[in-house]
Amino acid sequence: MTPAWYAIYQVVLVRTNWVVLVYFLFVNTFYFVLLVSAAWGLRQHLLDTRGETRWRVLGSRVAPRISILAPAHNEVATIGDSVRSLLTLYYPNLEVVLVNDGSTDETLTVLVKEFELVPIHPIYRYQVKTKPVRSLYVSRTHPNLVVVDKENGGKADALNAGLNLATGRLVCAIDADTLIEADALQRMVRPFLASDGVLAAGGTIRVANASVVKGGRVIEPHAPRRPLPGFQVVEYLRAFLFGRLGWNNLGDNLIISGAFGLFPRQTMIDIGGYEPATVAEDFDIVVRLRRHAYEQKTPHRVVFIPDSVAWTEAPESLRILARQRDRWHRGLAEVLWRHRRLLFNPAYGALGIVVYPCFVFVELLAPIVEALGLVAMALGLTVGAVDTSFAVLFFLCAYGYGLILGVFALLLDEMSYRRYEQVSDRLILLGWALLENFGYRQLTVVWRLKGLIKFLRGKTDWGVMERRGFREPAAHRALASGKRLS
């Protein structure tokens, strides 16, 4: 390389690093605003619900009927626990619609045996298009349990089949491996009872790995001792208690986790149900609901309820976790592109001016900028284009603030809901929050970049999720491990 080209090379590296540094400063400033909003929102929520008697809902005639939609494909490892958990929720007017989406394992056999299912004639109002339904079952032991057996069409198609068969005014969309806390629906339905302006509500998802489960309930929450699920616990707490709680006061949420969300059923049907052509049906449905509400000039609030909790099993292998994060980011890119008309569009209010742009420039582009910064920094240090002090500043902006956010999320949980009672569990989670920036976060950057590349190549595959089953006392252990593909 000639001296002239070498000098240009150094200038490019220096300017690249400065651009990335400015980007991180912008993102961190936004995160600080989100942090303050989350802290304020949690304080207001605790004040609003202090002394409130949720148990009145149990006997109230105004409690709206809720239909839980639970799609399942090859969920034999967790299906029994999950359904038992749903059937014992503390809610007076509840229907459980489980959709067996063409499982090739013993999922349906387990359901028939454990809940004494009997077939009924498949007559129902066909409002949303789905793959053919093969048969319907009801339970002899639990009259509010309906099981749909249909051809495989993916999670969105299964949820649409559930929409067709549900009878509730509200529908709660979950994953079949989700364990909902007993009073979660009472907490989740609260904003719908308090106001007519709520379009959807979502709750906190927590990681159940290493916790003790019995009868479909997490009875002893524990922090995972293994790094991979441990890092995910910190991620989930940061995403929900900091991220989604913060959005409540900054334009409302744009996404509700597919593992646990509550929606008006008729509004879902009016927009055509879930979109089967996307791998991020939970994200897409919320964006479509909000767009529809703005266009129809109807209420469009999408709120996050921090104390309404569901538990899920997080991946414990790098291979499965990589597929999940690849799919998540691919779905993010796909939905944002599908709804690109929203970008800086004043017709959609805060959704178009604040919320959508932040998802594009902070969530979608973050792995590209971070990867570019890491490569430029490494090359800059190698050729002497940047000094050590700049490198330290760079890494503090890139990872130091992320560490603060992780610790703050743990602090919010400790000061409010305190799910982990043992001091050892809290210390372990603090350790995972400190360690996640050394290797794990860089891996997530690689996985998300792969998701973006697959999006650009038009890949739409879902991927395989292997389930180990929830941890129970020896006499109540879950069935053998199964696979999920939908």
LOMIZA-582976 format. One record per residue (C-alpha): x, y, z. Coordinates in steps of 0.001 Angstrom, whole numbers, m for minus. Layout:
N
<site px="X" py="Y" pz="Z"/>
...
***
This chain:
486
<site px="0" py="0" pz="0"/>
<site px="1426" py="3384" pz="m1003"/>
<site px="1830" py="6110" pz="1662"/>
<site px="m1009" py="8116" pz="90"/>
<site px="m3434" py="5196" pz="170"/>
<site px="m2271" py="4304" pz="3689"/>
<site px="m3080" py="7839" pz="4853"/>
<site px="m6553" py="7651" pz="3261"/>
<site px="m7053" py="4257" pz="4917"/>
<site px="m6250" py="5753" pz="8337"/>
<site px="m8573" py="8718" pz="7789"/>
<site px="m11438" py="6409" pz="6792"/>
<site px="m10937" py="4281" pz="9925"/>
<site px="m10825" py="7341" pz="12185"/>
<site px="m13956" py="8874" pz="10686"/>
<site px="m15785" py="5553" pz="10774"/>
<site px="m15020" py="5198" pz="14455"/>
<site px="m16227" py="8739" pz="15142"/>
<site px="m19472" py="8141" pz="13236"/>
<site px="m20088" py="4945" pz="15217"/>
<site px="m19243" py="6734" pz="18470"/>
<site px="m21734" py="9514" pz="17698"/>
<site px="m24339" py="6855" pz="16885"/>
<site px="m23779" py="5171" pz="20262"/>
<site px="m24046" py="8541" pz="22024"/>
<site px="m27379" py="9145" pz="20271"/>
<site px="m28651" py="5667" pz="21161"/>
<site px="m27520" py="6008" pz="24776"/>
<site px="m29280" py="9366" pz="25063"/>
<site px="m32466" py="7765" pz="23803"/>
<site px="m32019" py="4860" pz="26220"/>
<site px="m31608" py="7330" pz="29080"/>
<site px="m34957" py="8912" pz="28190"/>
<site px="m36499" py="5431" pz="28006"/>
<site px="m34929" py="4605" pz="31369"/>
<site px="m36452" py="7649" pz="33066"/>
<site px="m39809" py="6885" pz="31462"/>
<site px="m39660" py="3280" pz="32701"/>
<site px="m38840" py="4310" pz="36264"/>
<site px="m41645" py="6863" pz="36265"/>
<site px="m44068" py="4412" pz="34689"/>
<site px="m43290" py="1713" pz="37255"/>
<site px="m43788" py="4183" pz="40099"/>
<site px="m47158" py="5270" pz="38691"/>
<site px="m48254" py="1672" pz="38150"/>
<site px="m47380" py="701" pz="41716"/>
<site px="m49265" py="3719" pz="43070"/>
<site px="m52312" py="3012" pz="40876"/>
<site px="m52530" py="m644" pz="41863"/>
<site px="m51618" py="m312" pz="45549"/>
<site px="m54496" py="m1577" pz="47668"/>
<site px="m56502" py="m2543" pz="44603"/>
<site px="m58612" py="m5674" pz="45067"/>
<site px="m58145" py="m7720" pz="41906"/>
<site px="m60179" py="m10542" pz="43433"/>
<site px="m63379" py="m8551" pz="42812"/>
<site px="m62945" py="m9437" pz="39148"/>
<site px="m63493" py="m13103" pz="39992"/>
<site px="m67136" py="m12559" pz="40869"/>
<site px="m67799" py="m9558" pz="38672"/>
<site px="m70432" py="m9698" pz="35941"/>
<site px="m68506" py="m7111" pz="33941"/>
<site px="m65443" py="m9333" pz="33586"/>
<site px="m65200" py="m9854" pz="29799"/>
<site px="m64905" py="m13395" pz="28507"/>
<site px="m61303" py="m14179" pz="27559"/>
<site px="m60371" py="m16885" pz="25057"/>
<site px="m56780" py="m18078" pz="25331"/>
<site px="m55344" py="m19054" pz="21949"/>
<site px="m52509" py="m21561" pz="22318"/>
<site px="m50933" py="m22895" pz="19092"/>
<site px="m48890" py="m26075" pz="19485"/>
<site px="m46648" py="m27987" pz="17107"/>
<site px="m44603" py="m30887" pz="18491"/>
<site px="m44819" py="m29601" pz="22083"/>
<site px="m44991" py="m32981" pz="23811"/>
<site px="m42301" py="m31967" pz="26333"/>
<site px="m44370" py="m29150" pz="27851"/>
<site px="m47962" py="m29424" pz="26600"/>
<site px="m49424" py="m31118" pz="29691"/>
<site px="m47955" py="m28564" pz="32111"/>
<site px="m48923" py="m25662" pz="29888"/>
<site px="m52586" py="m26665" pz="29531"/>
<site px="m52937" py="m27411" pz="33254"/>
<site px="m51480" py="m23967" pz="33946"/>
<site px="m54079" py="m22343" pz="31694"/>
<site px="m57026" py="m24259" pz="33138"/>
<site px="m56220" py="m23187" pz="36701"/>
<site px="m55907" py="m19455" pz="36067"/>
<site px="m57819" py="m17225" pz="38482"/>
<site px="m60323" py="m15734" pz="36057"/>
<site px="m64124" py="m16175" pz="36126"/>
<site px="m65004" py="m16238" pz="32435"/>
<site px="m62275" py="m18161" pz="30635"/>
<site px="m62059" py="m20332" pz="27525"/>
<site px="m58938" py="m22219" pz="26402"/>
<site px="m58609" py="m22913" pz="22672"/>
<site px="m55573" py="m25079" pz="21986"/>
<site px="m54688" py="m25509" pz="18304"/>
<site px="m52659" py="m28590" pz="17402"/>
<site px="m50975" py="m27360" pz="14239"/>
<site px="m50242" py="m30644" pz="12480"/>
<site px="m47954" py="m32080" pz="15157"/>
<site px="m45976" py="m35156" pz="14117"/>
<site px="m45133" py="m36235" pz="17667"/>
<site px="m47469" py="m37357" pz="20495"/>
<site px="m48824" py="m33890" pz="21351"/>
<site px="m52439" py="m34725" pz="20478"/>
<site px="m52213" py="m38172" pz="22108"/>
<site px="m51054" py="m36612" pz="25367"/>
<site px="m53891" py="m34088" pz="25264"/>
<site px="m56542" py="m36758" pz="24589"/>
<site px="m55272" py="m38924" pz="27432"/>
<site px="m54596" py="m36296" pz="30096"/>
<site px="m57734" py="m34199" pz="29533"/>
<site px="m60177" py="m36913" pz="28363"/>
<site px="m60912" py="m35284" pz="25032"/>
<site px="m63916" py="m36390" pz="22972"/>
<site px="m64483" py="m35406" pz="19310"/>
<site px="m67338" py="m33086" pz="18316"/>
<site px="m68699" py="m32001" pz="14930"/>
<site px="m66481" py="m29215" pz="13511"/>
<site px="m69157" py="m26547" pz="12985"/>
<site px="m68050" py="m22950" pz="13479"/>
<site px="m68126" py="m19500" pz="11849"/>
<site px="m65305" py="m19331" pz="9295"/>
<site px="m64201" py="m15662" pz="9466"/>
<site px="m60444" py="m15829" pz="8868"/>
<site px="m58892" py="m18062" pz="6214"/>
<site px="m56816" py="m20988" pz="7567"/>
<site px="m55532" py="m24420" pz="6625"/>
<site px="m58227" py="m27147" pz="6893"/>
<site px="m59377" py="m28187" pz="10364"/>
<site px="m59371" py="m31973" pz="10711"/>
<site px="m61300" py="m32327" pz="13957"/>
<site px="m62467" py="m30585" pz="17124"/>
<site px="m62384" py="m31942" pz="20676"/>
<site px="m63798" py="m30896" pz="24024"/>
<site px="m62710" py="m32098" pz="27425"/>
<site px="m64933" py="m34197" pz="29670"/>
<site px="m63089" py="m32955" pz="32748"/>
<site px="m62713" py="m29284" pz="31734"/>
<site px="m65727" py="m27937" pz="29752"/>
<site px="m63905" py="m24703" pz="28928"/>
<site px="m61130" py="m26543" pz="27024"/>
<site px="m61442" py="m26822" pz="23235"/>
<site px="m58757" py="m28559" pz="21152"/>
<site px="m58479" py="m27954" pz="17412"/>
<site px="m56589" py="m30444" pz="15257"/>
<site px="m55621" py="m28933" pz="11897"/>
<site px="m53168" py="m29259" pz="9059"/>
<site px="m49832" py="m27574" pz="9636"/>
<site px="m49826" py="m23956" pz="8506"/>
<site px="m47500" py="m22221" pz="10935"/>
<site px="m48108" py="m20292" pz="14121"/>
<site px="m50029" py="m17413" pz="12529"/>
<site px="m52373" py="m19829" pz="10744"/>
<site px="m52953" py="m21718" pz="13996"/>
<site px="m53796" py="m18479" pz="15820"/>
<site px="m56257" py="m17603" pz="13058"/>
<site px="m57945" py="m20989" pz="13513"/>
<site px="m58230" py="m20142" pz="17197"/>
<site px="m59777" py="m16768" pz="16340"/>
<site px="m62451" py="m18524" pz="14276"/>
<site px="m63416" py="m20798" pz="17169"/>
<site px="m63019" py="m18418" pz="20116"/>
<site px="m66117" py="m16979" pz="21771"/>
<site px="m64504" py="m14409" pz="24084"/>
<site px="m64637" py="m10640" pz="23634"/>
<site px="m60902" py="m10617" pz="24309"/>
<site px="m58340" py="m13134" pz="23099"/>
<site px="m55067" py="m13895" pz="24827"/>
<site px="m52435" py="m15127" pz="22368"/>
<site px="m49712" py="m17279" pz="23901"/>
<site px="m47138" py="m19910" pz="23005"/>
<site px="m48085" py="m23462" pz="23992"/>
<site px="m44999" py="m23722" pz="26218"/>
<site px="m45911" py="m20563" pz="28181"/>
<site px="m46706" py="m20875" pz="31896"/>
<site px="m48964" py="m18001" pz="32986"/>
<site px="m49032" py="m16940" pz="36634"/>
<site px="m52378" py="m17625" pz="38314"/>
<site px="m53502" py="m13980" pz="38612"/>
<site px="m51875" py="m12721" pz="35401"/>
<site px="m55133" py="m12332" pz="33462"/>
<site px="m56698" py="m10301" pz="36263"/>
<site px="m53782" py="m7914" pz="36001"/>
<site px="m53762" py="m7946" pz="32196"/>
<site px="m57487" py="m7167" pz="31820"/>
<site px="m57263" py="m4150" pz="34116"/>
<site px="m56617" py="m1489" pz="31411"/>
<site px="m59544" py="m2809" pz="29338"/>
<site px="m61865" py="m2353" pz="32341"/>
<site px="m60464" py="1070" pz="33205"/>
<site px="m60610" py="2606" pz="29722"/>
<site px="m62190" py="2184" pz="26301"/>
<site px="m59032" py="3491" pz="24641"/>
<site px="m56913" py="334" pz="24913"/>
<site px="m56222" py="m1591" pz="21725"/>
<site px="m53943" py="m4280" pz="23169"/>
<site px="m51972" py="m5170" pz="26293"/>
<site px="m48842" py="m7217" pz="26902"/>
<site px="m47214" py="m8657" pz="30008"/>
<site px="m43737" py="m9534" pz="31229"/>
<site px="m42110" py="m12719" pz="29944"/>
<site px="m39645" py="m14355" pz="32321"/>
<site px="m37257" py="m17243" pz="31784"/>
<site px="m38231" py="m20424" pz="33645"/>
<site px="m34981" py="m22350" pz="33086"/>
<site px="m33614" py="m23651" pz="36431"/>
<site px="m36861" py="m22746" pz="38211"/>
<site px="m38998" py="m25443" pz="39832"/>
<site px="m42337" py="m26099" pz="38112"/>
<site px="m45190" py="m28119" pz="39570"/>
<site px="m48710" py="m28531" pz="38204"/>
<site px="m48075" py="m26008" pz="35452"/>
<site px="m46874" py="m23317" pz="37880"/>
<site px="m43452" py="m21862" pz="38638"/>
<site px="m43340" py="m22466" pz="42380"/>
<site px="m39645" py="m21683" pz="42995"/>
<site px="m38038" py="m19124" pz="40657"/>
<site px="m34281" py="m19548" pz="40402"/>
<site px="m31585" py="m17831" pz="38398"/>
<site px="m29967" py="m20158" pz="35846"/>
<site px="m26483" py="m21360" pz="36778"/>
<site px="m25555" py="m21885" pz="33130"/>
<site px="m24349" py="m18829" pz="31169"/>
<site px="m26604" py="m19006" pz="28108"/>
<site px="m30004" py="m19027" pz="29882"/>
<site px="m28554" py="m16697" pz="32525"/>
<site px="m27721" py="m14044" pz="29940"/>
<site px="m31222" py="m14383" pz="28519"/>
<site px="m32817" py="m13704" pz="31922"/>
<site px="m30997" py="m10367" pz="32028"/>
<site px="m31987" py="m9650" pz="28422"/>
<site px="m35655" py="m10365" pz="29098"/>
<site px="m35755" py="m8210" pz="32234"/>
<site px="m34053" py="m5359" pz="30375"/>
<site px="m36390" py="m5669" pz="27379"/>
<site px="m39584" py="m5688" pz="29444"/>
<site px="m39020" py="m3740" pz="32682"/>
<site px="m36941" py="m1095" pz="30927"/>
<site px="m37783" py="m1148" pz="27219"/>
<site px="m41492" py="m1849" pz="26947"/>
<site px="m42394" py="m174" pz="30221"/>
<site px="m40585" py="2949" pz="29030"/>
<site px="m42587" py="3070" pz="25796"/>
<site px="m45867" py="3347" pz="27749"/>
<site px="m45215" py="7087" pz="28126"/>
<site px="m43392" py="7699" pz="24826"/>
<site px="m45945" py="6791" pz="22175"/>
<site px="m46966" py="3310" pz="23362"/>
<site px="m45567" py="m70" pz="22388"/>
<site px="m45144" py="m1326" pz="18835"/>
<site px="m44720" py="m4964" pz="19774"/>
<site px="m46347" py="m7402" pz="22192"/>
<site px="m44624" py="m10704" pz="22769"/>
<site px="m46285" py="m13600" pz="20967"/>
<site px="m45885" py="m15556" pz="24192"/>
<site px="m48428" py="m13438" pz="26100"/>
<site px="m50718" py="m10679" pz="24749"/>
<site px="m54362" py="m9626" pz="25091"/>
<site px="m56440" py="m8210" pz="22196"/>
<site px="m60080" py="m7449" pz="21280"/>
<site px="m61151" py="m10443" pz="19168"/>
<site px="m63444" py="m8599" pz="16744"/>
<site px="m60810" py="m5982" pz="15950"/>
<site px="m58365" py="m8778" pz="15145"/>
<site px="m60905" py="m10350" pz="12799"/>
<site px="m61668" py="m6977" pz="11178"/>
<site px="m58060" py="m6630" pz="9988"/>
<site px="m57929" py="m10225" pz="8723"/>
<site px="m56225" py="m11897" pz="11672"/>
<site px="m52555" py="m12799" pz="11795"/>
<site px="m50371" py="m12654" pz="8675"/>
<site px="m49068" py="m16164" pz="7844"/>
<site px="m46491" py="m14805" pz="5379"/>
<site px="m44282" py="m13302" pz="8097"/>
<site px="m42006" py="m14913" pz="10694"/>
<site px="m42887" py="m12095" pz="13141"/>
<site px="m46669" py="m12398" pz="13345"/>
<site px="m46726" py="m10924" pz="16877"/>
<site px="m44931" py="m7757" pz="15752"/>
<site px="m46903" py="m7454" pz="12518"/>
<site px="m50323" py="m7776" pz="14172"/>
<site px="m49630" py="m4893" pz="16584"/>
<site px="m48365" py="m2603" pz="13811"/>
<site px="m51425" py="m3433" pz="11692"/>
<site px="m53779" py="m2882" pz="14622"/>
<site px="m52254" py="508" pz="15357"/>
<site px="m52260" py="1540" pz="11697"/>
<site px="m55895" py="505" pz="11374"/>
<site px="m56823" py="2451" pz="14505"/>
<site px="m55100" py="5617" pz="13284"/>
<site px="m56737" py="5316" pz="9869"/>
<site px="m60177" py="4724" pz="11408"/>
<site px="m59540" py="7395" pz="14065"/>
<site px="m60288" py="4954" pz="16867"/>
<site px="m58347" py="4365" pz="20135"/>
<site px="m54857" py="2999" pz="19549"/>
<site px="m53203" py="2550" pz="22946"/>
<site px="m50958" py="m516" pz="23277"/>
<site px="m49892" py="m824" pz="26897"/>
<site px="m47403" py="m2947" pz="28809"/>
<site px="m48440" py="m4359" pz="32202"/>
<site px="m45273" py="m5088" pz="34236"/>
<site px="m46847" py="m7230" pz="36970"/>
<site px="m48738" py="m9566" pz="34601"/>
<site px="m46230" py="m12387" pz="34229"/>
<site px="m45783" py="m15468" pz="32068"/>
<site px="m42817" py="m17848" pz="32096"/>
<site px="m41178" py="m19503" pz="29111"/>
<site px="m38342" py="m21911" pz="28405"/>
<site px="m35307" py="m20184" pz="26856"/>
<site px="m32918" py="m21982" pz="24486"/>
<site px="m29960" py="m23634" pz="26216"/>
<site px="m27775" py="m24299" pz="23173"/>
<site px="m25975" py="m21816" pz="20949"/>
<site px="m27377" py="m23496" pz="17840"/>
<site px="m31022" py="m23070" pz="18857"/>
<site px="m30518" py="m19588" pz="20288"/>
<site px="m28787" py="m18490" pz="17076"/>
<site px="m31819" py="m19614" pz="15057"/>
<site px="m34161" py="m17755" pz="17373"/>
<site px="m32264" py="m14443" pz="17250"/>
<site px="m31739" py="m14774" pz="13491"/>
<site px="m35517" py="m15202" pz="13090"/>
<site px="m36352" py="m12340" pz="15453"/>
<site px="m34198" py="m9817" pz="13605"/>
<site px="m35299" py="m11116" pz="10221"/>
<site px="m38892" py="m10642" pz="11344"/>
<site px="m38121" py="m7132" pz="12612"/>
<site px="m36671" py="m6147" pz="9218"/>
<site px="m39538" py="m7768" pz="7346"/>
<site px="m42295" py="m6012" pz="9303"/>
<site px="m40575" py="m2623" pz="9267"/>
<site px="m40154" py="m2893" pz="5494"/>
<site px="m43756" py="m4014" pz="5067"/>
<site px="m44945" py="m906" pz="6946"/>
<site px="m42286" py="1538" pz="5683"/>
<site px="m45008" py="4060" pz="4878"/>
<site px="m45087" py="4914" pz="8590"/>
<site px="m41574" py="6407" pz="8643"/>
<site px="m41829" py="10087" pz="9686"/>
<site px="m45465" py="10130" pz="8526"/>
<site px="m47352" py="12753" pz="10601"/>
<site px="m50679" py="11152" pz="9686"/>
<site px="m49845" py="8422" pz="12209"/>
<site px="m48977" py="10746" pz="15079"/>
<site px="m46416" py="9489" pz="17601"/>
<site px="m46384" py="6099" pz="15857"/>
<site px="m44958" py="7602" pz="12663"/>
<site px="m42857" py="10409" pz="14138"/>
<site px="m41293" py="8712" pz="17193"/>
<site px="m41977" py="5009" pz="17651"/>
<site px="m41426" py="3616" pz="14141"/>
<site px="m38232" py="5660" pz="13449"/>
<site px="m36717" py="4510" pz="16753"/>
<site px="m37323" py="889" pz="15827"/>
<site px="m35604" py="1488" pz="12484"/>
<site px="m32575" py="3485" pz="13631"/>
<site px="m32055" py="1944" pz="17079"/>
<site px="m33307" py="m1643" pz="16864"/>
<site px="m32872" py="m2582" pz="13194"/>
<site px="m29575" py="m850" pz="12365"/>
<site px="m27816" py="m1435" pz="15699"/>
<site px="m26033" py="m4705" pz="14741"/>
<site px="m24753" py="m3185" pz="11489"/>
<site px="m23302" py="m134" pz="13240"/>
<site px="m21906" py="m2168" pz="16136"/>
<site px="m20217" py="m4669" pz="13829"/>
<site px="m18806" py="m1842" pz="11705"/>
<site px="m17500" py="m115" pz="14821"/>
<site px="m15830" py="m3258" pz="16192"/>
<site px="m14085" py="m3983" pz="12890"/>
<site px="m12997" py="m348" pz="12415"/>
<site px="m11745" py="m143" pz="15990"/>
<site px="m9708" py="m3342" pz="15673"/>
<site px="m8142" py="m2172" pz="12395"/>
<site px="m7576" py="1317" pz="13791"/>
<site px="m5696" py="m25" pz="16805"/>
<site px="m3639" py="m2292" pz="14540"/>
<site px="m2403" py="510" pz="12251"/>
<site px="m2239" py="3198" pz="14941"/>
<site px="m5131" py="5253" pz="13536"/>
<site px="m6783" py="5466" pz="16978"/>
<site px="m5215" py="5611" pz="20415"/>
<site px="m6020" py="3679" pz="23564"/>
<site px="m7990" py="6513" pz="25198"/>
<site px="m10364" py="6691" pz="22222"/>
<site px="m10765" py="2904" pz="22299"/>
<site px="m11701" py="3052" pz="25990"/>
<site px="m14248" py="5806" pz="25282"/>
<site px="m15656" py="3766" pz="22421"/>
<site px="m16148" py="619" pz="24500"/>
<site px="m17659" py="2588" pz="27386"/>
<site px="m20259" py="4069" pz="25015"/>
<site px="m20847" py="753" pz="23259"/>
<site px="m21011" py="m1570" pz="26263"/>
<site px="m20761" py="438" pz="29481"/>
<site px="m24240" py="1880" pz="29155"/>
<site px="m25645" py="m1523" pz="28259"/>
<site px="m24210" py="m2808" pz="31522"/>
<site px="m25871" py="39" pz="33417"/>
<site px="m29216" py="m737" pz="31793"/>
<site px="m28935" py="m4418" pz="32704"/>
<site px="m28148" py="m3631" pz="36329"/>
<site px="m30937" py="m1030" pz="36444"/>
<site px="m33456" py="m3590" pz="35152"/>
<site px="m32413" py="m5970" pz="37946"/>
<site px="m32764" py="m3101" pz="40414"/>
<site px="m36277" py="m2286" pz="39164"/>
<site px="m37273" py="m5914" pz="39628"/>
<site px="m35717" py="m5998" pz="43100"/>
<site px="m37485" py="m2823" pz="44205"/>
<site px="m40892" py="m3790" pz="42834"/>
<site px="m41770" py="m7449" pz="42270"/>
<site px="m38773" py="m9338" pz="43663"/>
<site px="m39475" py="m12687" pz="42008"/>
<site px="m36104" py="m14105" pz="43077"/>
<site px="m36217" py="m14469" pz="46869"/>
<site px="m32789" py="m15991" pz="47471"/>
<site px="m29814" py="m13642" pz="47727"/>
<site px="m27706" py="m16130" pz="45766"/>
<site px="m30088" py="m15873" pz="42788"/>
<site px="m29818" py="m12086" pz="42754"/>
<site px="m26041" py="m12197" pz="42912"/>
<site px="m25918" py="m14740" pz="40080"/>
<site px="m28085" py="m12509" pz="37882"/>
<site px="m25833" py="m9551" pz="38671"/>
<site px="m22895" py="m11677" pz="37562"/>
<site px="m24589" py="m12536" pz="34266"/>
<site px="m25358" py="m8828" pz="33721"/>
<site px="m21647" py="m8048" pz="34150"/>
<site px="m20429" py="m10880" pz="31927"/>
<site px="m22869" py="m10689" pz="28997"/>
<site px="m20859" py="m7910" pz="27310"/>
<site px="m17809" py="m10159" pz="26974"/>
<site px="m18583" py="m12470" pz="24088"/>
<site px="m22332" py="m13038" pz="24337"/>
<site px="m23378" py="m9619" pz="23066"/>
<site px="m20965" py="m9918" pz="20154"/>
<site px="m22531" py="m13270" pz="19263"/>
<site px="m25973" py="m11690" pz="19193"/>
<site px="m24623" py="m9100" pz="16749"/>
<site px="m23490" py="m11905" pz="14428"/>
<site px="m26840" py="m13695" pz="14703"/>
<site px="m28813" py="m10535" pz="13966"/>
<site px="m26614" py="m9748" pz="10978"/>
<site px="m27348" py="m13223" pz="9644"/>
<site px="m31048" py="m12466" pz="10068"/>
<site px="m30689" py="m9281" pz="8018"/>
<site px="m28806" py="m11137" pz="5285"/>
<site px="m31521" py="m13806" pz="5167"/>
<site px="m34174" py="m11080" pz="4954"/>
<site px="m32385" py="m9518" pz="1980"/>
<site px="m32217" py="m12973" pz="374"/>
<site px="m35949" py="m13529" pz="935"/>
<site px="m35627" py="m16422" pz="3395"/>
<site px="m38867" py="m17175" pz="5288"/>
<site px="m38081" py="m20413" pz="7168"/>
<site px="m38996" py="m20596" pz="10866"/>
<site px="m36354" py="m22983" pz="12192"/>
<site px="m36424" py="m25713" pz="14837"/>
<site px="m36837" py="m25051" pz="18569"/>
<site px="m35992" py="m27997" pz="20811"/>
<site px="m37682" py="m28177" pz="24209"/>
<site px="m36179" py="m29869" pz="27265"/>
<site px="m39325" py="m29562" pz="29358"/>
<site px="m39779" py="m27670" pz="32611"/>
<site px="m38006" py="m28715" pz="35782"/>
<site px="m40250" py="m30417" pz="38320"/>
<site px="m39804" py="m32513" pz="41443"/>
<site px="m38950" py="m36104" pz="40535"/>
<site px="m42538" py="m37341" pz="40812"/>
<site px="m43824" py="m34679" pz="38433"/>
<site px="m41177" py="m34439" pz="35714"/>
<site px="m42227" py="m33391" pz="32237"/>
<site px="m42466" py="m35825" pz="29392"/>
<site px="m39563" py="m36564" pz="27085"/>
<site px="m38111" py="m33737" pz="25025"/>
<site px="m39891" py="m32767" pz="21796"/>
<site px="m39354" py="m30387" pz="18880"/>
<site px="m41167" py="m27351" pz="17613"/>
<site px="m41445" py="m26316" pz="14005"/>
<site px="m44171" py="m23978" pz="12841"/>
***
